[in-house]
Amino acid sequence: MTEELIKESFSIKYLETLATFNGYTTDWSGKDFGRDLTINEISTRTQNGKTRFIETGKSLKIQAKATTENSIVDDNNTSFKYDLEAKTFNDLIYRNIQNSCPLILFVFILPSNKNQWMELNDDNLLLRKNAYWFVPDTTEIETLNTKTKRIIINKANRFNLETIQELMNTYN
């Protein structure tokens, strides 16, 4: 497997792990139509004294990317720059204009040294480094670039245990 595919798989597994821990389900179609993963909100209802779990209809559509820290430009304490493929940026813009449920970019940043990506011992499974989310501003327009579009991601958009619910509340 190529290093790029390994990074991509790590990013998807990270999202799935956080979603599962928080009681959400995930769907991955295996086909790439600009969306890598959907996170679905689950609720409960009681019928005849029994609890049933059911999807609420709220979901997050995710485009997942992974890179290493030497591939970003970290020039201040509040944000960093990431060179996103132009076609992916335009997919984000298109989806955010056409749909009430935007496509959310998820960027998983691994250490530059592959040997530091993961650590496993008797007590821990540690996956390094950080993940962030990004939704383009509604005033953004498609890029005419053919290769990449440099975006600025706010470090406050760190993807953590609370992020999924916060994004569900914001974008549904």
C-alpha positions as CSV (number, residue, x, y, z in Angstrom):
1,M,0.0,0.0,0.0
2,T,1.3,3.5,-0.8
3,E,2.1,6.0,1.9
4,E,-0.7,8.2,0.6
5,L,-3.2,5.4,1.0
6,I,-2.0,4.7,4.5
7,K,-2.4,8.3,5.4
8,E,-5.9,8.4,3.9
9,S,-6.9,5.3,5.8
10,F,-5.6,6.8,9.1
11,S,-7.7,9.9,8.6
12,I,-10.9,7.9,7.9
13,K,-10.2,5.6,10.9
14,Y,-9.7,8.6,13.1
15,L,-13.0,10.0,12.1
16,E,-14.8,6.7,12.5
17,T,-13.3,6.2,16.0
18,L,-14.4,9.6,17.2
19,A,-17.9,9.1,15.8
20,T,-18.3,5.7,17.3
21,F,-17.0,6.8,20.7
22,N,-19.7,9.6,20.6
23,G,-22.5,7.3,19.5
24,Y,-22.8,8.2,15.9
25,T,-22.7,5.8,12.9
26,T,-20.6,6.2,9.8
27,D,-21.1,5.4,6.2
28,W,-18.5,5.0,3.5
29,S,-19.7,4.1,0.1
30,G,-16.3,3.1,-1.4
31,K,-17.0,5.3,-4.4
32,D,-15.4,8.7,-4.6
33,F,-17.9,11.4,-5.6
34,G,-16.3,14.1,-3.5
35,R,-17.4,12.7,-0.2
36,D,-15.3,10.2,1.8
37,L,-17.5,9.6,4.9
38,T,-20.9,10.4,6.3
39,I,-21.4,10.7,10.0
40,N,-25.0,10.1,11.1
41,E,-26.7,11.2,14.3
42,I,-28.4,8.5,16.3
43,S,-31.3,9.1,18.8
44,T,-33.5,6.9,20.9
45,R,-37.2,6.4,21.1
46,T,-39.3,4.2,23.3
47,Q,-42.0,2.0,22.0
48,N,-43.9,-0.5,24.2
49,G,-41.4,0.0,27.0
50,K,-38.4,-0.8,24.8
51,T,-35.8,1.5,23.6
52,R,-35.0,1.7,19.9
53,F,-32.0,3.5,18.3
54,I,-32.8,5.4,15.1
55,E,-31.1,7.8,12.8
56,T,-32.3,11.3,13.2
57,G,-31.7,12.3,9.6
58,K,-28.9,14.7,10.7
59,S,-25.6,14.0,9.1
60,L,-22.2,15.4,8.3
61,K,-20.7,14.9,4.8
62,I,-16.9,14.7,5.1
63,Q,-14.1,15.0,2.6
64,A,-11.0,13.6,4.4
65,K,-7.4,14.5,3.7
66,A,-4.2,13.6,5.4
67,T,-0.8,15.1,5.2
68,T,2.4,15.5,7.2
69,E,3.4,18.5,9.2
70,N,6.2,19.4,6.8
71,S,3.5,19.9,4.1
72,I,1.7,22.7,5.9
73,V,2.8,26.3,6.5
74,D,2.4,26.9,10.2
75,D,3.2,30.6,10.4
76,N,1.4,31.7,13.5
77,N,-0.4,30.5,16.6
78,T,-3.9,30.8,15.3
79,S,-3.9,29.2,11.8
80,F,-1.9,27.3,9.2
81,K,-1.9,27.1,5.4
82,Y,-2.7,24.0,3.5
83,D,-2.4,23.4,-0.2
84,L,-5.7,21.7,-1.2
85,E,-6.2,20.2,-4.6
86,A,-8.1,22.8,-6.7
87,K,-10.7,20.3,-7.8
88,T,-11.4,19.4,-4.1
89,F,-11.7,23.1,-3.2
90,N,-14.2,23.6,-6.0
91,D,-16.2,20.6,-4.8
92,L,-16.4,22.2,-1.4
93,I,-17.6,25.5,-2.9
94,Y,-20.1,23.8,-5.2
95,R,-21.6,21.6,-2.4
96,N,-21.8,24.6,0.0
97,I,-23.7,26.6,-2.5
98,Q,-26.0,23.8,-3.7
99,N,-26.9,22.1,-0.4
100,S,-28.0,23.0,3.0
101,C,-25.6,20.4,4.4
102,P,-22.1,21.5,3.4
103,L,-19.2,19.3,2.6
104,I,-16.8,19.6,5.5
105,L,-13.1,19.2,4.8
106,F,-11.2,17.2,7.4
107,V,-7.4,17.5,7.4
108,F,-5.4,15.0,9.5
109,I,-1.9,16.1,10.1
110,L,0.7,13.4,10.9
111,P,4.3,13.9,12.0
112,S,6.8,14.2,9.1
113,N,8.6,11.0,10.3
114,K,6.4,8.0,9.5
115,N,7.9,6.1,12.5
116,Q,6.2,8.6,14.8
117,W,2.7,8.3,13.3
118,M,1.6,5.5,15.7
119,E,2.7,3.9,19.0
120,L,1.3,0.8,20.5
121,N,2.1,-0.7,23.9
122,D,0.4,-2.7,26.6
123,D,-1.5,0.4,27.8
124,N,-2.0,2.6,24.8
125,L,-2.7,3.0,21.2
126,L,-1.4,6.4,20.3
127,L,-2.0,8.0,16.9
128,R,-0.2,11.3,16.4
129,K,-0.7,14.5,15.7
130,N,-3.8,16.6,15.1
131,A,-6.9,17.0,12.9
132,Y,-8.8,20.1,11.8
133,W,-12.0,20.9,10.0
134,F,-12.7,23.5,7.4
135,V,-15.7,24.9,5.6
136,P,-15.2,27.7,3.1
137,D,-16.7,31.1,3.8
138,T,-19.9,31.6,1.9
139,T,-18.3,34.5,0.0
140,E,-15.6,32.2,-1.5
141,I,-15.8,31.4,-5.2
142,E,-14.4,28.5,-7.2
143,T,-10.7,28.8,-8.0
144,L,-9.4,28.9,-11.6
145,N,-6.2,27.2,-10.4
146,T,-5.6,23.9,-12.0
147,K,-3.4,22.2,-9.3
148,T,-3.9,23.6,-5.8
149,K,-5.7,26.3,-3.8
150,R,-4.0,27.5,-0.6
151,I,-6.5,27.6,2.2
152,I,-6.1,29.0,5.7
153,I,-7.4,26.7,8.5
154,N,-8.0,28.2,11.9
155,K,-6.4,26.2,14.7
156,A,-9.5,26.7,16.8
157,N,-11.1,24.2,14.3
158,R,-9.3,21.3,15.9
159,F,-11.3,18.1,15.5
160,N,-11.8,16.7,19.0
161,L,-14.5,14.7,20.9
162,E,-16.9,17.6,21.0
163,T,-16.5,18.6,17.3
164,I,-19.0,16.2,15.7
165,Q,-21.9,17.5,17.9
166,E,-20.9,21.1,17.4
167,L,-20.8,20.6,13.6
168,M,-24.2,18.8,13.7
169,N,-25.7,21.7,15.6
170,T,-24.2,24.2,13.2
171,Y,-24.8,22.6,9.8
172,N,-28.1,20.8,10.3
